[in-house]
Amino acid sequence: MVNVGASIRGIKSVGGEKGMIGKRLSQLGRMTRDEKLVLCVFAATAAAWITMDMFWQAALPMIDESTIAIIAALVLFLIP
């Protein structure tokens, strides 16, 4: 994308970067249960922030972005 807008010359590609990234990803292994739970809480928090103006504001006017963040942080502390 940058090459389309501006001509960049003299920069050499680092060889093997795709192979290195794939190797590092395979070293990480599968996601653990805890990582999946954090992902679910984050996805729910992001969804609540995005849909707040569409759904939540009319039903619960006292809920705002900071309240959603605090609830998400509390949920992360309560998950075993």
PyMOL commands that set and color helices and strands:
alter all, ss='L'
color gray80, all
select helices_A, chain A and resi 2-5+17-28+33-59+65-78
alter helices_A, ss='H'
color red, helices_A
deselect
rebuild
show_as cartoon
